[in-house]
Amino acid sequence: MSQSDPVFDHRFQARYLHPRFWLTWLSLGALYLLAWLPIRLRDALAGALAPLVVHFAKKQCFIARTNLALCFPEQTQAEREATLLASIRVGLQCFFAFAEPSCFSARRMLSRYAPQGWDQVKAAMEDGGPPVIILIPHTWAIDAGGMFFAIQGYPMCTMMHSAKNGLYDWFINRQRASYGGRVYERSAGLKAVIKSMREGHHFFYLPDQDHGAEASLFVPFFGVPKATLPALPRLVKLTGARVFPLLAGYDASTGRYDLAFGEALAPYPTGDLTADTARMNQAIEDLLAPRAEQYMWFLKYFQTRPEGRAVNFYKEGIRQIRGR
């Protein structure tokens, strides 16, 4: 990736052969082997390991428990613990399948999907009209959700954060771009995305991370004020795009990825930036609430608080876990 061309460069680099990446190569080899295991066996292995993750990943589980308590205060602790365990199980199942797109044909990968509400989105992507924005929260199957479009040849673009490990970063984004999609670093900004959309690409948009107060609005997410970027209504206004929410989930009972598409946000935007940003969060809630176990609850979604509210939901608890 260069300043003149912000698209991720998925060409292999000799530096990835350095000894510091040998353990990473070993882990990638394990993912390739897991991809070839029977799905039922692989999912059973994930289910057996999930309780161990709950026991040992104390910091991540504290963050997840905090988020679940904020978002589902009406539930009992036992109910939230069940959601946490189920979420980790789904996360492992999706992780163990992560290398499948690098191992199997597009036809075989398509057989792994069970889309619901897809016809309306497909029609919008093929009608020659303005581009489509897929509004998708951070579920464990989010990468599989993106691959659904790419392996069918739909021109897609998305934004991501670079991983700390350069080899993992190359592997992840090489796979994401393997069917012709465009992957941008978030630092490239929306200008790169707008350019791609004007060239006919559809946008795979992840709206739910906390990017600080400076560029955000505080709007409800499960009833809790959350720092939320108001980029979506602005992007739609500039491009005329149609917005479809999507929850990408995994169902171990069928061994398939469930893609639940919501109705298009319309009319959108309305001109009220705060209301339009809140509507985006509500669309995510509507899809996520019945399938909370699909979400990545370990992210600090509520790290930034509104001005005048000094409470940090995560800081003190994490300090206690670390023994400080």
Residue pairs with C-beta under 8 A, 6 or more apart in sequence:
1 7
1 8
1 9
1 185
1 188
2 9
6 184
6 185
6 188
6 192
7 182
7 183
7 184
7 192
8 160
8 173
8 176
8 177
8 182
8 183
8 184
8 185
10 170
10 173
10 174
10 177
10 178
10 183
12 170
13 170
15 166
16 166
16 167
16 170
21 165
21 166
21 167
24 165
24 167
24 168
25 167
28 99
28 167
28 168
28 171
31 95
31 96
31 98
31 99
32 99
32 102
32 103
34 42
34 96
34 97
34 99
35 97
35 98
35 99
35 100
35 102
35 103
35 104
36 103
37 45
37 96
39 97
39 255
40 255
42 93
42 96
42 97
43 93
43 96
43 252
43 255
45 92
45 96
46 89
46 92
46 93
46 95
46 96
47 89
47 92
47 93
47 252
49 92
50 85
50 88
50 89
50 92
51 85
53 61
53 88
53 92
54 61
54 84
54 85
54 88
57 88
57 298
58 321
59 318
59 321
59 322
60 298
61 84
61 298
62 314
62 317
62 318
62 321
63 297
63 298
63 299
63 300
63 314
63 318
64 84
64 87
64 297
64 298
65 80
65 81
65 84
66 302
66 313
66 314
66 317
67 297
67 298
67 299
67 301
67 302
68 75
68 80
68 83
68 84
68 292
68 297
69 80
70 222
70 224
70 302
70 313
71 221
71 222
71 223
71 224
71 292
72 79
72 80
72 83
72 222
72 292
75 83
83 292
83 293
83 297
84 297
86 293
87 140
87 292
87 293
87 294
87 295
87 296
87 297
89 252
89 293
90 140
90 141
90 249
90 250
90 252
90 293
90 294
91 140
91 296
93 140
93 250
93 252
94 140
94 141
94 143
94 144
94 250
95 140
97 144
98 143
99 175
100 109
100 112
101 109
101 147
101 151
101 175
101 178
102 175
102 178
106 151
106 152
106 179
109 147
109 151
110 148
110 151
110 152
112 144
112 255
112 256
112 257
113 144
113 148
113 256
113 257
113 259
114 251
114 254
114 256
114 257
114 258
114 259
115 148
115 259
115 261
116 258
116 259
116 260
116 261
117 260
117 261
117 262
117 263
118 259
118 261
120 244
120 261
120 263
120 264
121 132
121 134
121 244
121 246
121 261
124 132
124 242
124 244
124 264
125 132
125 154
125 202
129 242
130 239
130 240
130 241
130 242
131 197
131 200
131 201
131 202
131 203
131 239
131 240
131 241
131 242
132 202
132 203
132 241
132 242
132 243
132 244
133 202
133 203
133 205
133 232
133 235
133 236
133 241
133 242
133 243
133 244
134 145
134 149
134 202
134 203
134 204
134 205
134 244
134 246
135 205
135 207
135 232
135 243
135 244
135 245
135 246
135 265
135 280
135 283
135 284
136 142
136 145
136 146
136 204
136 205
136 206
136 245
136 246
136 247
136 248
137 206
137 207
137 208
137 247
137 284
137 287
137 288
137 295
138 206
138 208
138 209
138 295
138 296
138 299
139 145
139 247
139 248
139 249
139 288
139 294
139 295
139 296
140 249
140 250
140 294
140 295
140 296
141 248
141 249
141 250
141 257
141 294
142 206
142 248
143 172
143 175
143 176
144 248
144 250
144 257
145 204
145 246
145 248
145 257
145 259
146 156
146 158
146 176
146 181
146 204
147 175
147 176
147 179
148 248
148 257
148 259
149 156
149 181
149 202
149 204
150 156
150 176
150 178
150 179
150 180
150 181
151 179
153 179
153 180
154 202
155 180
155 181
155 200
155 201
155 202
156 181
156 182
156 201
156 202
156 203
156 204
157 181
157 182
157 183
157 184
157 192
157 193
157 196
157 197
157 201
157 202
157 203
157 204
158 176
158 181
158 182
158 183
158 184
158 203
158 204
158 205
158 206
159 183
159 184
159 185
159 186
159 188
159 193
159 205
159 206
160 172
160 173
160 176
160 183
160 184
160 185
160 186
161 185
161 186
162 169
162 185
163 169
163 172
173 183
176 183
177 183
182 196
182 201
184 192
184 193
190 231
190 234
190 235
193 203
193 235
194 235
194 238
194 239
196 203
197 203
197 239
197 241
198 239
203 235
203 241
205 232
205 235
207 228
207 229
207 231
207 232
207 280
207 281
207 284
208 221
208 228
208 281
208 284
208 301
209 299
209 301
210 216
210 226
210 227
210 299
210 300
210 301
210 302
210 303
210 304
211 227
211 229
212 227
212 304
213 227
213 304
213 306
213 307
215 229
216 227
216 228
216 229
216 230
216 304
217 227
217 228
217 229
217 230
217 273
217 274
217 277
218 225
218 226
218 227
218 228
218 306
219 225
219 226
219 228
219 274
219 277
219 278
219 281
220 226
220 278
220 281
220 282
221 228
221 281
221 284
221 285
221 301
221 302
222 285
222 289
224 302
225 305
225 306
225 309
226 281
226 301
226 302
227 303
227 304
228 277
228 280
228 281
229 277
230 273
230 274
230 276
230 277
232 243
232 269
232 276
232 277
232 280
233 268
233 269
233 273
233 276
233 277
233 280
234 269
234 273
235 241
236 243
236 268
236 269
237 269
242 264
242 266
243 264
243 265
243 268
244 261
244 262
244 263
244 264
244 265
245 261
245 262
245 265
245 283
245 284
245 286
245 287
246 259
246 260
246 261
246 262
246 287
247 258
247 259
247 260
247 262
247 287
247 288
247 291
247 294
248 257
248 258
248 259
248 294
249 257
249 258
249 259
249 260
249 291
249 294
250 256
250 257
250 258
250 294
251 257
251 258
260 287
260 291
262 283
262 286
262 287
265 279
265 280
265 283
268 276
268 279
269 276
270 276
288 294
288 295
300 314
302 313
302 314
303 312
303 313
303 314
305 311
305 312
